[in-house]
Amino acid sequence: MVTLPQRDPFEDSLRSDRAARFGMWIFVIVVGMVFAATILGYIVVRLNPHMQAPWRPSSDAGLPYTLLVSTVVLFASSATLHLCLVRARCDDTPGCARFASATYFLGFLFVLLQGEAWWSMWMHHVNIDENLYAWTFYVLTALHVVHIIGGLFALGVVARHASEGRYGAARHNGIVLCAMYWHSLDVIWVALYATLWIGSR
């Protein structure tokens, strides 16, 4: 009986990359479902006709303008991450590193802007324990920021590897995986921001 040598399918870099991307797709779908359920819960509570207390007391402030600014920043970070991938595929190591660093900076700026938005709401005496409007604002935005912070760890790894010249036309799957996650957070934020804006009317 002849015993054939066993080969790990993940020794093939192409198969390994495809498996990693498939795993990331599953993760992105799970994250999307978490946010979809959260937004759905927000809508159900917001439209509840039997709610005793007013959804948003007249004294409560509207959404901070910094949310709009942070939206622009988040879109800019997705653009720079895409350019990072484009530069890697062109074997432009310095360009790849430059755009990776820019993406990390913009992601960090987004978190700071979210903090400023919370501070603005707090200064207008919109506290998380005041009413459902305040509670949902803080919880939904905080949930997204937690995922952004998780993405910043991945972006930090990408930026470091890019600065070390590890990415090129033949090897850039790390950027692809990071971009898949980061772009999904863009889409989620648009849905989240739209829900908060409509709910604040």
N, C-alpha and C positions, 0 to 999 in steps of 0.2 A: 504494500500500500504506500503510495507516494504522498508525502505530506507537503503541501504547498506552503511556502512562507507567508505568514500573515503580515499585512501592511496596514498601518494606521491610516485611514482615509484623510485624517487631518494633517498628515505629513505633506500632502499636496497643498501648496499655498493658495491655489485658486479655490479648491474645495473649502479650505479653512476660512477664506474670506467670505465665501458665499454662506457658510454656516453662521459666521459671526453676524452678517447682515440679516439673515433670517431671524436669528435670535433678537437682534435689535428691533426688527419689525414687530415681533411679539411683545417686546417690552414697551414699545411706543403705543401699541394698541391697548395694552393694559393701562398705561398712564392715561391715555385718552378716555378710557372707560371710567376711570376714577373721577376725572374732571367732568365727564358727561353726567355721571350720577350726581355729583355735587351741584352742578348747574341746574339739573332737573329738580333737585330738592329745593334749591333757591326759588325756582319758578313756581313750584307747588305752594310753598309757603307764601310767596309774594301775592299769588292770586287767590289765596284762601279768603272766601267771602265772610267767614265767621270769625275773623280775627278781631279780638276785642280792642286792643290798643292800636293807634294809628301806626302804619308801617314806618313812616318817617315824619316825626314831629316837625312842625314848621321852623323850629329853632335850629334844627340840624343843618349842617353845611352840605352843599352838594359835593360831587366828586372833585377832588383836587386837580388843578390843571396839570400838575406834574405827572399824572397818569398818562395824559396825552403825550407829554414830552418823553416819558419812558417808553411809550409805544414806538415812537420814532427811533429811539436809541436801540430798541430790541430788533427792529427791522434792519437798522444799519449794521448791527452785529451779525445778522444772518447774511447780509450782503458781503461783509468782509470775510466771513467764514467760507462762503462760496468762492470768493476770489482766492482764498488760501488754497482751496482744493484745485482750482484752475491752475495756479502757479506750480503746485506740486506736480500735476500732470504734465506740465511743460518743462519739468526739471529745473525750475527757477527756485533754487533753495533760498536765497535771500528774500525774494518776494513772498514765498510761502511763510517764512518766519515772521516777516513784517506784518502780514495780514492776520496770522495766528495771534500775535501779540495785540493787535488792534481789536480783534474779536474779544479777547479776554478782558481788555480794558473796558470795552463797551458793555460787556456782561456785568462787570463789577459796578459800572456806573448805573446800570439798570437797578441793581439792588439798592444802591444809595438813593436813587430817586424814589424807590418804593418806600424806603425809610422816611424820606422827607414827606411823602404823601401821608404816611401814618402820623407823623409829627403834626402836620397841618390839620388833620382831622382831630387829633387830640387837643390842639390849641383852640379849636372851635368847640371843645367840650363834647365831642362825639366819642363817647367811651364804649368799649365793647359790651359792657353790661347794661347799657342804657336801653337799647331796643333792638329789634331784629335787623333793622337796616344797618346799624353800626356793627352788629355781630357778624352778619354775612359779609360785609365789606372787609373786615379784618381777616376773617377766616379764609375767604376765597383768595384774597391777594397773598396772604401768608402761605397758603398751600402752593401757589404758583412760585413764590420766591424760594421756597424750600427746594423745589425741583430745579430752579435756576441755579441755586447754590451747588446742587449736585452736579449740574452741567459745568459749573466753573471748575470743579476738580478735574473733570475730563478735559476741559479746554486748557487747563494748566499743563496737563500731561502733553497735549498736542503741541502747545506753544514751546515746551521744553524740547520735545523731540524735533520740532521744526528748526529750532535754533541750533540743534546739534547736527542738522543736515540729514536726518533719518528718512525724510520723505522725498519721493521722486516719482517719475512716471511709472516705475515698476512696483513701487511700494508706497501706498497712501491710504490703505484701508482704515487706519486709525482716524484720519480726518473724515472719511466717509461716514463712519459709525457715529462720530461726534456730531457731524452735520445733520444726520437723520434725527437724532434726539433734539438738537437745538432748534431745527426748523419746526419740529412738531410743537415745541413750546411756543413758538411764534403763533401758530394756528390756534393753539389753546388759549393764548392770551387775547387774541382778537375776539374769540367767542366769549371769554370771561369778561373782557372790558365792555363789550356790547351788552352783555347781560346786566352788568352793574349799572351801565348808563341808562338803559331802558328801565331798570328797576328803581332808579333814583328819581324818575319823572313823577 
